């Protein structure tokens, strides 16, 4: 009877050891997959504001009625091996008091390898006064342009899941109603852009739960 109990205990320990080895092997595999995905994920597109013009703020025209916002944003795919599928690209315009001025949506499009996409647009403000309120005491004006979209990367014959892009930048407009900076203004990320952060904790906790359930 004692021999049978010893065999039973020994067999159970052996089974638990085998399960533990399998679980650690599975966790290590998850780690390798996660690291592979991190290395494989392409770089996000680079977004910048290349042109911005508000006729109402052009002092030489003396026309404060034409409060249209004219702009061009540049979306640059820095990847040499991955194309990018864009969902609707949502642009938001606001003034220095964070009052919403206008919204604009670019339709979905595909961007090839190492390609740049120039997107021109003109938008009417929701309220003309919000444009004029952006003027500072020194005669210049500052606007905030935000860009939100979701993208999928095309890697050979495989298309990734969607990743959120949320960037923005301030644009200073001079007395001519145009962007004061001759160079493009880089739009920087916000905290809401998505990332691959949660795979390792999920794999580890799942492995531990399975281990304690068995042993």
Secondary structure, DSSP 8 states (H G I E B T S, - for coil): -HHHHHHHHHHHHHHHHHHHHHHHHHHHHHHHHHHHHHHHS----EEEEEEEEEEEEETTTT--S---EEEEEEEE---SSEEEEE--EEEEEE-TT--EEEEEEE--EEE-TT-EEEEEEEE--S-HHHHHTTB-TTS-EEEEEEEEEEEEEEETTEE---EEEEEEEEEEE-TEEEBS-SS-EE-EE-TTS--S-SHHHHHHHHHHHHHHHH-
